[in-house]
Amino acid sequence: MEAVTVVSGAVSVLDRSDVDTDQIIPKQFLKRIERSGFGEFLFHDWAKEDGWDLPANPILVAGRNFGCGSSREHAPWALEDYGFRAIVASSFADIFYHHPVLCSRIDC
C-alpha cells in the first residue's frame, strides 16, 4: 500500500482522549484475517449511545493517545474500511505509525 500525502474532504470529530483499540474494534469482531469487513463494527459499543454520530468522512480528528491499549492491527483496518483516510491527533499508539494510510500527527 502506498502512503497518502494529501487528503481532502469533510472532517469527523471524535472528541475523546485515550481511545483504546478495544473501543475502536471490540474483540468479538476479530474472527477474520482479511483486512476488510471491519468498518461496520467500528466503535460498536459507542454507536449504541444516544446522539452518537460519526460520519464516514475522509478525515478523523481525535484526542490524544489515540489507539492506545493492545497492539491490535485490526483497529487501523477498521478505521480505513469505515472510510477514514487520515487521522489527526496529538499522539498515537505505535500501531498507527506503521499504517501508511492513516498516520497523521500534529504536535501540540
MDAnalysis code that builds the backbone (N, CA, C; Angstrom):
import MDAnalysis as mda
import numpy as np

u = mda.Universe.empty(324, n_residues=108, atom_resindex=np.repeat(np.arange(108), 3), trajectory=True)
u.add_TopologyAttr("name", ["N", "CA", "C"] * 108)
u.add_TopologyAttr("resid", np.arange(1, 109))
u.add_TopologyAttr("resname", ["MET", "GLU", "ALA", "VAL", "THR", "VAL", "VAL", "SER", "GLY", "ALA", "VAL", "SER", "VAL", "LEU", "ASP", "ARG", "SER", "ASP", "VAL", "ASP", "THR", "ASP", "GLN", "ILE", "ILE", "PRO", "LYS", "GLN", "PHE", "LEU", "LYS", "ARG", "ILE", "GLU", "ARG", "SER", "GLY", "PHE", "GLY", "GLU", "PHE", "LEU", "PHE", "HIS", "ASP", "TRP", "ALA", "LYS", "GLU", "ASP", "GLY", "TRP", "ASP", "LEU", "PRO", "ALA", "ASN", "PRO", "ILE", "LEU", "VAL", "ALA", "GLY", "ARG", "ASN", "PHE", "GLY", "CYS", "GLY", "SER", "SER", "ARG", "GLU", "HIS", "ALA", "PRO", "TRP", "ALA", "LEU", "GLU", "ASP", "TYR", "GLY", "PHE", "ARG", "ALA", "ILE", "VAL", "ALA", "SER", "SER", "PHE", "ALA", "ASP", "ILE", "PHE", "TYR", "HIS", "HIS", "PRO", "VAL", "LEU", "CYS", "SER", "ARG", "ILE", "ASP", "CYS"])
u.atoms.positions = np.array([
    [0.839, -1.175, 0.000],
    [0.000, 0.000, 0.000],
    [0.883, 1.237, 0.000],
    [0.500, 2.204, -0.773],
    [1.258, 3.439, -0.886],
    [0.829, 4.454, 0.165],
    [1.778, 5.191, 0.687],
    [1.465, 6.225, 1.684],
    [0.671, 7.357, 1.034],
    [-0.257, 7.908, 1.782],
    [-1.061, 9.033, 1.319],
    [-0.330, 10.313, 1.678],
    [-0.277, 11.248, 0.744],
    [0.391, 12.516, 1.042],
    [-0.592, 13.659, 1.219],
    [-1.732, 13.610, 0.538],
    [-2.739, 14.670, 0.663],
    [-4.114, 14.018, 0.783],
    [-4.851, 14.446, 1.782],
    [-6.233, 14.002, 1.955],
    [-7.077, 15.247, 2.101],
    [-8.137, 15.334, 1.337],
    [-9.033, 16.481, 1.465],
    [-10.458, 15.963, 1.601],
    [-11.290, 16.792, 2.187],
    [-12.678, 16.414, 2.358],
    [-13.192, 16.819, 3.720],
    [-14.385, 16.356, 4.008],
    [-15.034, 16.682, 5.276],
    [-14.315, 16.001, 6.443],
    [-14.539, 16.552, 7.631],
    [-13.875, 16.074, 8.844],
    [-14.911, 15.562, 9.843],
    [-14.621, 14.418, 10.439],
    [-15.407, 13.901, 11.563],
    [-14.592, 14.119, 12.824],
    [-15.262, 14.472, 13.914],
    [-14.562, 14.747, 15.172],
    [-14.976, 13.726, 16.218],
    [-13.977, 13.085, 16.806],
    [-14.170, 12.177, 17.928],
    [-13.544, 12.865, 19.129],
    [-14.376, 13.553, 19.889],
    [-13.889, 14.389, 20.995],
    [-13.670, 13.543, 22.247],
    [-12.737, 12.598, 22.152],
    [-12.401, 11.724, 23.269],
    [-10.899, 11.457, 23.236],
    [-10.298, 11.406, 24.406],
    [-8.885, 11.053, 24.533],
    [-8.770, 9.621, 25.027],
    [-7.586, 9.044, 24.879],
    [-7.301, 7.690, 25.368],
    [-8.259, 6.648, 24.789],
    [-8.520, 6.757, 23.505],
    [-9.376, 5.786, 22.823],
    [-8.525, 4.549, 22.547],
    [-8.890, 3.429, 23.177],
    [-8.063, 2.231, 23.002],
    [-8.589, 1.351, 21.865],
    [-7.771, 0.368, 21.495],
    [-8.110, -0.459, 20.341],
    [-9.361, -1.308, 20.571],
    [-9.674, -1.638, 21.810],
    [-10.895, -2.399, 22.076],
    [-12.134, -1.527, 21.874],
    [-12.012, -0.236, 22.056],
    [-13.120, 0.665, 21.763],
    [-13.248, 0.880, 20.255],
    [-12.122, 0.903, 19.569],
    [-12.143, 1.085, 18.110],
    [-12.792, -0.125, 17.442],
    [-12.332, -1.324, 17.770],
    [-12.903, -2.551, 17.219],
    [-12.913, -3.617, 18.322],
    [-14.070, -3.856, 18.933],
    [-14.155, -4.824, 20.038],
    [-13.713, -6.235, 19.627],
    [-13.189, -6.954, 20.599],
    [-12.570, -8.260, 20.354],
    [-13.498, -9.283, 19.713],
    [-14.800, -9.208, 19.941],
    [-15.704, -10.210, 19.387],
    [-15.796, -10.155, 17.857],
    [-15.247, -9.097, 17.253],
    [-15.297, -8.967, 15.793],
    [-13.970, -9.299, 15.116],
    [-13.049, -9.915, 15.822],
    [-11.713, -10.182, 15.294],
    [-11.559, -11.610, 14.789],
    [-12.566, -12.153, 14.195],
    [-12.548, -13.557, 13.794],
    [-12.102, -13.793, 12.362],
    [-11.681, -12.780, 11.672],
    [-11.211, -12.969, 10.298],
    [-9.806, -12.405, 10.157],
    [-9.125, -12.846, 9.134],
    [-7.762, -12.373, 8.927],
    [-7.652, -11.417, 7.745],
    [-8.721, -11.300, 6.958],
    [-8.720, -10.333, 5.870],
    [-8.708, -8.923, 6.450],
    [-8.279, -7.956, 5.667],
    [-8.218, -6.576, 6.138],
    [-9.509, -5.807, 5.869],
    [-10.512, -6.455, 5.365],
    [-11.758, -5.762, 5.039],
    [-12.909, -6.331, 5.872],
    [-14.003, -5.571, 5.906],
    [-15.194, -6.020, 6.596],
    [-15.281, -5.634, 8.061],
    [-14.322, -4.846, 8.543],
    [-14.330, -4.452, 9.957],
    [-15.016, -3.100, 10.189],
    [-15.172, -2.304, 9.154],
    [-15.716, -0.960, 9.303],
    [-17.095, -0.898, 9.921],
    [-17.923, -1.878, 9.647],
    [-19.286, -1.862, 10.188],
    [-19.311, -2.031, 11.708],
    [-18.192, -2.486, 12.287],
    [-18.124, -2.696, 13.731],
    [-17.312, -1.620, 14.446],
    [-16.891, -0.608, 13.724],
    [-16.083, 0.465, 14.293],
    [-16.840, 1.163, 15.427],
    [-16.191, 1.316, 16.564],
    [-16.788, 1.957, 17.748],
    [-18.161, 1.352, 18.073],
    [-18.259, 0.050, 17.965],
    [-19.519, -0.680, 18.100],
    [-20.299, -0.324, 19.367],
    [-19.638, -0.309, 20.515],
    [-20.347, -0.035, 21.770],
    [-20.785, 1.424, 21.862],
    [-19.956, 2.328, 21.410],
    [-20.316, 3.756, 21.450],
    [-21.436, 4.073, 20.467],
    [-21.498, 3.351, 19.371],
    [-22.523, 3.605, 18.349],
    [-23.927, 3.362, 18.886],
    [-24.044, 2.658, 20.007],
    [-25.350, 2.400, 20.629],
    [-25.807, 3.552, 21.524],
    [-24.917, 4.493, 21.814],
    [-25.249, 5.618, 22.696],
    [-26.177, 6.604, 22.001],
    [-27.090, 7.184, 22.761],
    [-27.961, 8.225, 22.215],
    [-27.118, 9.388, 21.714],
    [-27.447, 9.870, 20.553],
    [-26.761, 11.028, 19.996],
    [-25.451, 10.724, 19.297],
    [-25.029, 9.453, 19.261],
    [-23.778, 9.100, 18.588],
    [-23.918, 9.343, 17.091],
    [-22.971, 10.065, 16.548],
    [-22.948, 10.309, 15.114],
    [-21.495, 10.511, 14.704],
    [-20.980, 9.623, 13.907],
    [-19.617, 9.737, 13.411],
    [-19.642, 9.434, 11.918],
    [-19.839, 10.473, 11.120],
    [-19.908, 10.257, 9.675],
    [-18.606, 9.684, 9.127],
    [-18.713, 8.901, 8.084],
    [-17.548, 8.292, 7.439],
    [-16.916, 9.286, 6.471],
    [-16.377, 10.357, 7.016],
    [-15.677, 11.353, 6.209],
    [-14.234, 10.903, 5.984],
    [-13.518, 11.529, 5.072],
    [-12.133, 11.113, 4.830],
    [-11.176, 11.396, 5.986],
    [-11.495, 12.380, 6.830],
    [-10.568, 12.793, 7.888],
    [-11.244, 12.652, 9.251],
    [-10.523, 12.029, 10.189],
    [-10.980, 11.906, 11.567],
    [-10.039, 12.704, 12.450],
    [-10.590, 13.599, 13.259],
    [-9.813, 14.328, 14.255],
    [-10.166, 13.724, 15.601],
    [-9.146, 13.303, 16.339],
    [-9.349, 12.624, 17.611],
    [-8.495, 13.264, 18.694],
    [-8.748, 12.877, 19.931],
    [-7.983, 13.382, 21.064],
    [-6.630, 12.698, 21.192],
    [-5.930, 13.049, 22.261],
    [-4.579, 12.499, 22.475],
    [-4.623, 11.014, 22.789],
    [-3.512, 10.359, 22.548],
    [-3.317, 8.948, 22.869],
    [-4.311, 8.057, 22.127],
    [-4.520, 8.341, 20.869],
    [-5.472, 7.589, 20.058],
    [-4.909, 6.200, 19.737],
    [-5.705, 5.173, 19.955],
    [-5.308, 3.805, 19.630],
    [-4.459, 3.131, 20.682],
    [-4.525, 3.612, 21.911],
    [-3.733, 3.003, 22.991],
    [-4.270, 1.610, 23.300],
    [-3.617, 0.926, 24.211],
    [-4.049, -0.413, 24.602],
    [-3.272, -1.473, 23.856],
    [-3.923, -2.597, 23.631],
    [-3.239, -3.700, 22.958],
    [-2.932, -3.317, 21.515],
    [-1.881, -3.862, 21.001],
    [-1.446, -3.561, 19.646],
    [-2.257, -4.412, 18.667],
    [-3.448, -3.960, 18.384],
    [-4.409, -4.701, 17.564],
    [-4.424, -4.124, 16.160],
    [-3.831, -4.847, 15.214],
    [-3.756, -4.330, 13.853],
    [-5.115, -4.189, 13.187],
    [-6.133, -4.827, 13.737],
    [-7.480, -4.704, 13.194],
    [-8.029, -3.284, 13.365],
    [-7.526, -2.538, 14.335],
    [-8.026, -1.177, 14.578],
    [-7.786, -0.263, 13.376],
    [-6.574, -0.144, 12.849],
    [-6.418, 0.684, 11.659],
    [-7.163, 0.124, 10.446],
    [-7.276, -1.195, 10.361],
    [-8.040, -1.779, 9.264],
    [-9.505, -1.351, 9.341],
    [-10.085, -1.356, 10.544],
    [-11.494, -0.970, 10.713],
    [-11.706, 0.499, 10.370],
    [-10.784, 1.348, 10.804],
    [-10.893, 2.781, 10.504],
    [-10.837, 3.031, 9.001],
    [-9.928, 2.367, 8.344],
    [-9.804, 2.530, 6.891],
    [-11.022, 1.961, 6.172],
    [-11.487, 0.793, 6.600],
    [-12.644, 0.163, 5.974],
    [-13.907, 1.010, 6.151],
    [-14.000, 1.728, 7.260],
    [-15.139, 2.610, 7.530],
    [-15.152, 3.811, 6.578],
    [-13.972, 4.216, 6.127],
    [-13.894, 5.317, 5.174],
    [-12.881, 6.393, 5.512],
    [-12.259, 6.309, 6.672],
    [-11.263, 7.316, 7.038],
    [-9.978, 7.096, 6.250],
    [-9.395, 8.179, 5.785],
    [-8.139, 8.125, 5.035],
    [-7.010, 8.807, 5.788],
    [-7.361, 9.603, 6.791],
    [-6.349, 10.262, 7.627],
    [-6.925, 10.482, 9.009],
    [-6.070, 10.315, 10.005],
    [-6.446, 10.595, 11.383],
    [-5.487, 11.642, 11.907],
    [-6.045, 12.683, 12.467],
    [-5.244, 13.753, 13.045],
    [-5.467, 13.723, 14.552],
    [-4.366, 13.579, 15.289],
    [-4.418, 13.556, 16.749],
    [-3.077, 14.033, 17.278],
    [-3.059, 14.461, 18.519],
    [-1.799, 14.953, 19.082],
    [-0.840, 13.822, 19.406],
    [-1.358, 12.603, 19.620],
    [-0.481, 11.446, 19.825],
    [-1.229, 10.162, 19.474],
    [-0.446, 9.172, 19.043],
    [-0.980, 7.881, 18.614],
    [-0.258, 6.744, 19.312],
    [-0.904, 5.602, 19.350],
    [-0.227, 4.374, 19.757],
    [0.690, 3.940, 18.616],
    [1.689, 3.162, 18.944],
    [2.684, 2.736, 17.958],
    [2.094, 2.021, 16.748],
    [1.011, 1.267, 16.915],
    [0.429, 0.502, 15.813],
    [0.072, 1.405, 14.623],
    [-0.258, 2.660, 14.886],
    [-0.659, 3.565, 13.816],
    [0.519, 4.156, 13.048],
    [1.694, 4.139, 13.625],
    [2.870, 4.657, 12.923],
    [3.313, 3.734, 11.805],
    [2.834, 2.509, 11.811],
    [3.209, 1.546, 10.788],
    [2.115, 1.373, 9.743],
    [1.087, 2.176, 9.814],
    [-0.008, 2.112, 8.855],
    [0.089, 3.334, 7.946],
    [0.528, 3.155, 6.698],
    [0.827, 4.297, 5.832],
    [-0.357, 5.179, 5.479],
    [-1.556, 4.662, 5.501],
    [-2.703, 5.464, 5.097],
    [-3.170, 6.382, 6.207],
    [-3.158, 5.919, 7.434],
    [-3.857, 6.622, 8.482],
    [-3.028, 7.515, 9.398],
    [-1.736, 7.459, 9.350],
    [-0.951, 8.177, 10.356],
    [-0.684, 9.617, 9.955],
    [-1.262, 10.537, 10.686],
    [-1.000, 11.961, 10.536],
    [-0.904, 12.512, 11.953],
    [0.210, 13.120, 12.281],
    [0.407, 13.570, 13.661],
    [0.643, 15.072, 13.694],
    [0.060, 15.707, 14.693],
    [0.346, 17.111, 14.913],
    [0.990, 17.245, 16.289],
    [1.851, 18.199, 16.445],
    [2.474, 18.443, 17.738],
    [1.727, 19.551, 18.450],
    [1.294, 19.263, 19.669],
    [0.549, 20.252, 20.460],
    [1.383, 20.680, 21.646],
])
